[in-house]
Amino acid sequence: MFETSNPKQPFFIINRVTVFPQDLQVLIKLYQPLIGASGVALYLTLMADYDAAAILSDSKGIYHLQEQLDCSLKELFQALHKLEAVGLVKTRIIKNEIMGQVLLFSLNRVPDSSEFFATALLASLLKEKVGVTTFQRLSHLFAQENKRSENQVNGVQTAKDVSASFMDVFRLPDEEAISPSSDVQRAAQENQVKQAATASVNEQDQIDWQFMKEQFEIYQIAASEIDKNRPAIRGIMRTYGLSEQEFVDETLPCLHDSYQLDMPLIKRTIAENIHAEGTRKNLQQTQDPQATIQDNSSLSLRDQRILQLAQTKSPAQFLYRLKTDKHDYVDASEYKVLDNLFNQKDIPAELLNILTYACLNSGPSVSYRLANTILHDWLQHGVKTGSQALEYMEKRQQKKSYYPRYSTKPKRVEKGTDWSKKTATQSTNVSSADLKKFFKDLEDKNGMK
């Protein structure tokens, strides 16, 4: 993945694709929820900017695309990375003696709807983006459209083919039919055109899948099981910071001679046993000790250290480190919360780590309800990175100290009567006339006459 802050970075478009009306429908209805309107606009802009007569020295600066899309450099690269991820664009870097470093953009053809829905990663992401109801409606819509392109006739598969062959209709000299002349061969070479590849999901990652397949093969787990569960395996390894061998070792208690990977059981088992002695050593290690962080001089020294820790550790490692510093242990339910937020909600690891830090500042453990409440508050206030989250937390803390919870006005305290110090007074000087008057007044008042 490439990104630069230089708007003069030259780029060159190396091929052209043709987009038909049905391709536009797939691009807008199926791909746009994934790559956004900026991604669609960038794809169409690159397609329109292709110049067949251009050479490398005609490369333009990336600001040319910014002007056309009316967006910032950061937004441009975000759109480009989404196009690369779904396979619509492939980016290469070439070093030229005159031009220096040049970005080469090659465009891939928009696949048809059947190819899109057959790609599990794309279909699953679309369902997450638009919801189950809209996803099912889109699936039915494109399925019906595809069926309209061909009339369904019973028995067509077994029907006899009686079409005329080429040799039945046309005649060629014997030597030309056996071996085409040099003119024909030259024309064939001259008109060979490399067809644009169809877009496919870019699944490049750092996981050695072949090694994992070989390790699981020892326990009679088929390679197809690894391929089928790649997204779930990748998510677990990212959350807990596990290597290929460590994932295999943690999975072994879940096999039970079934020859299949029970992913829900594996997730539950790893969440419960991740703080065992063997894995604890891994949790105490840093993923990338040489990782460099951006300048956050506006943060306090304590927050800078927290941010550096958040940028260099996986969510499980970060949680374990904070809990260890508090002389506490990690509950399995807390790891499940991290797994849900990281892999299903697609929250960046850095932001999730600071969210964990915020939860532990508010309570003894990380709960889904508390994490969700804090996250919604952050998103409503434009918090998208770890440094922004720490700055926002500091501002909230300052507001709390500026506006105290309790009033500074003196309270008025009501004094009650201490009846233990009072003695009852009894009057015995009551005449019979007073008693008659008392009862008469009582009867008049209550209508007892």
N, C-alpha and C positions, 0 to 999 in steps of 0.2 A: 504494500500500500504506500503510495507516494503522496506527499503534500508539501507545498512550499508557500512562503509568504511573499515571494517575488512575483509581482503581476506581469513582469516582462519575460517570464519563463516561456521559451518558444515551444510550440506544439505543431504537429503535422498529422493530417488525416490520410491514412494509407489506402482506404478502400471505400466503396459505395455499396449501399444496400437499397433494394427496392421495397417500398412499403405499400402494400395493396390495401384496399378498404377493409378487408377482413382482418388484416394485420393491425390496422389502426384500432379496430374494435377490441382486439386482444390486448393491445398496448394500453388503451385507456381504461377498459373495464377490469382487467386482471392485473396488469403490471403497475398502473398508476397508484393503487392503494399501497403498494410496497415501496415504490421508489419516489413517490410524490410528484406533484406537477412540475417541479424544477427538474427532476430526473427525466421526465418525458420531454420537456422542452429542450434540455441539453442533448438528448439523443437525436431529436429531429433537427436541431441546429447543426450538429456534427454531420448529419446526413446531407443537409442542404449546403454546407460549406465545402464539401469535397470538390476538389479541382483536379481533373484528370491530367491536365497539362503542367501541374505544379511540380517543382523539385524541392529538395530539402532546404535549399537556401531561401525559399519563399515562405518558410515557417513564420507564423504570426505569434505575437505574445498572447499569453493566456488572458490578458485584459480584454482582448477582442471578444472573447466569449462572455466576459463579465458585462461588457457594454450591450451585447445582444440580449442577455438574459436579465439585465438590470438587477444584479445581485452582488453580494460581497464575495471575496475570494474564498472565505471559509464555507459559505453556502454552496459555492460552485464545486468545491472538492467534496463536500458532503453528498451532493447529487451524483458526482462522478463515481464515488466509492460505492454508492447503491447500485449504479449501473454495472459496475465491475462485479459486484457480489452476485447479481442475478444473471450475469453472463452476457448482457447486451453489448458491453464494451470491454475490450481488452487493452490495457495500457502497458507499453514497453518504454524503456529508456535507452537511447542511443547517444554515444559520445562522438561528436563531430569536431574535427580540428578547427573549422571556421565558426560553426554555430555553437559549439560547446555542447552542453547537455540538452537534448531535444526529446520531448514526450511524443511518442507515436501512438495514435489512437486507431485501432481497428474495430470496425462495427460488425456485429453478428446479426443474423436475420432473426426477426421476431418469430418464435415458434407458433404453431397453431394451438388452439385451445386444448386439443387432446394431449399434446406433449406437455403443456403447462400442468394440467391436472394429474398427469402421470408422474410428475416430479413431486415427490412427497414433501420436500422442504418448502417449495413454492406454494403448494396447495395448503399446507398447514399454516404457513405464515399469513396467507390471504384470509383463512378462516379466523385467525386471531385478530386481524386488522378490521374486518368488516362484520364479524359476528356470524353465528351459525345460520341464521335465517337468510341473510343476504348471500352467504356463501352457497347455500343450497339452491337459491334462486338463480344465481349465476351459472352454477353447474347445469341445471335443467335447461337454461336458456341456450347455452352453447351446445349441449348435447342434442337438443331439438334442431338447432341450426345445421349441425353436422349431418344429421339424418336426412334433412331436406335436400342435401347435395347429391343424394343417390337414392333412387327408388328401390325399395325392398321388395324383391320378387322371390317367392318360395321356389326352391329347387335350382336357383341360379348357380350354386356351387357344383352341382352334378351335371349341368347342361353341357352338351357337346359343343366344342369350338369348331365352327365351320368357316372361319375367316380365311381369305385368300392370302397366301404367303407372297413375299417379294418376288421370288423366282417364278411363281405361277403367273405373274402379271408382267414383269419386266425382263428384258434380255440384255446381257452384257457380253462382251468378248470373253472368251474362256480365260485368257491370260489376265484380264482386268479383274475378273471375278475371283481368281485364285490369289493374285498378288497385286494390290493397288499400285498404280504408277507413282513415280516420284512427285509429279504435280499434285496428286491427291494427298500423298503423305505430307508434303510441305504445307498444303492448305490446312490440313488437320492440325499441324503443329502451330501454324500461324494464328489459328482461331481458338486455341486452347485458352480458356479463361478460368481462373480459380474462383469457384463459387464461394460466396460468403457463408461462413459456418453458422449453424443455428445456435442461438443463445442457450447456454447450459449453466447451471448454478456453479459458481466458483467455490469449491469446497477445500481449497488449499488451507492446511493448518499444520501445526507442528507435531501432530500425533503420528507415530509410526504404526499405522494400521496393520501392515504386514507382520511386524513383530508380534503384535497382539494376537493375530490370527494363528501364528505359529505356536504361541504359548497356550492358547485355548485348545488347539488341535491335540495337545497332549492329553487333555481331559475330554476328548471326543466331542468338542463343540465345533460345529461346522462354521466355515468362514462366512457363510450367508447370514448367520446369526449376528456376527459383528457388523456386517454391512447394513442389516435391517435396523439395528439399534444404534447406529452411529451418533445421531443427534443427542440421544439420552446419555450415551457414554461420554461424549464430549462435554456435556453439561456437568456431569458428576465430576469429571477430572478438573474442569475449570473451577468449580465451587470449592473443592477440597484441596486443590493444588497437588493432585496425584500424578505420578509418572505412569507409564504404561505397565511396568512390572508391579508397581504398588496397586494399581487398579485390579490387575489379575489376582494378586495375593488377597486383596480385600473381598474379591468376588467368590473365591473358592468355597467358603462355607454355604453359599447359596445354590450350588449346582445340583446336589442331591440326585445325581445320575439321571437327570431329565433331558440332558443334551440340548437344553435351551437356556437362554438368559432371561430369567424372571426379573425384569428391570425394577418393578415396584418393590420386590423383596430386596434386591441389591441396594436400592436407595435407602430403604429402611435400615438395613443391616449396617451400612457404612455410617449412617447418621448416628446409630447407637454405639458403634465401636470405633469411631474415628479418633477418640481420645485414648485409645489403648496405647500401651507402651511402644509398640512398633511404629505406629503412625505418629505418635506424639513427637518423635524426633524429627519427622518430616515437617510437622507443623511449626517447629521452632526455627526452621530454616527460611531464608529469604529466597524468593523466586529469582530475583535478579539483583545481586548485591551491587552491581555497577550501574544500576538504573539512575538516570539523572532526572531531576524534577525541574519544573519551570520556576521562574522567579516569583516568589510570594512574600516579598519583603513587607507587604502591608499587614501580614498576619503576625501574631505574637510568636515568640520562640516556641512556646508549648504547642500552638496550633501548627506551626511549620513541621515540628517533629511528628505530630499525628498525621499530617498530610503525607509526609514522606513514607511513613509506615503504611498508610492506606494505598499509596501508589506502588508499593513493592511487594505486597502480600495478597494472596488470594483471600476471598471472604472468610473461609473457614480458618485460615492461618491468623487473620487479623482478629477475629472473634476470640480465638484461643489465646492470643497474646494479651488482649485486654483483660480477659477473665483471669489469666494467670497472674497478671499484675495486681489484681484485686484479691488474690488468694482464693479464688472461686473456681468452680468447675463448669464445663459447658454441658447443658442438657441437650439430649437428642432433638427435642422439639425446636430448639434454637437453630440447629443446623437445617432442619426442614424449612424453617422460615426463610433462611438465606437461600436455600435451593429454589424455593418458589419465586422469590423476588428476583434472583439473578438469572435463572434460566427460563422462567415462564413470563415474567414481567419485563425481561430484557433490560434491567437496570445496570449501568456500567459498574464495574468492580470498585472503582475508586469512590463513586458516589454511594454505593451500597456500604462500603466500609465506614464512611463518615456517618451514614444513617445508623449503623450499628453503634458507633461511638455516641451518637445523640441518644439512642435508646438506653444505653447503659448509664448515661448521665441522668436520665429521668427515672430509672428503676433498676432493680437488680438483675433483670433478664431481658432478652429480646423477644417480644411477643408480636404476632402478626398485626393485631389491632393497633398497638402503639406505633409500630413501624409504618403502617399504612396511613395513620393520622399525620405523622410527621412528614411523610413523603408528599401527601396531598398539599400540605401547607407550603412545602418547598416549591412544588411545581407551580402553584398559584402565584408565587412571588418570583418566578423566573429562575429558580436555583437549578442548575443543570450539571455543575461540576463540584468536586470536593472542596476546592478553595472557596467557591461561592457559598457553599453550605456552611463552612466554618465562619465566614464573614457574617452571614445571616444569623447564625447562632449567637455571635458576639453582639450584634446589634440588638437582638431580642433581650439578651442579658442586661445590656445597658439600659434599655427601656424599663425593665423590671426594677432596676435600682433607682431610676429617675422617678418612676411613678410607684411609690410604695403601696403595698396591698392594703395596709391599715392606715386610718386617718391619724394625723398628728394632733388633732384637737383634744383637749382634756375631756375625759369621759365624766358624765354626771352619774354619781353613784347614789341610788336610793337607799335610805336607811330604814330598816324594818324595826318593828317594836319587839323588844325583848320581853315576852310575856312571863318569863321566869322571874322577873324582878317586880312584876305587878301583883297586887293582892286584891282579891275580890271584896267588894263592899256590899253589905247587906243592910237594908233599911227595914226595921221592924215597926216603925210608926206609921202604919197604914190603917186608915179608918174604914168602917163598913160602907160609908157613903162613897168613898173613893173607889172601893171595889165594885159597888153597884154601877157607878158611872163608867168604869173601865169596860165591864161586860156589856153595858147598854151600847156604848160606842162600837164595840166589836160586832154586836148583832146588827146595828144599823149599817155598818160598813159592808158586811157580808150578806145582807138581806135575809137574816135569820128570824125575822119577826113572824 
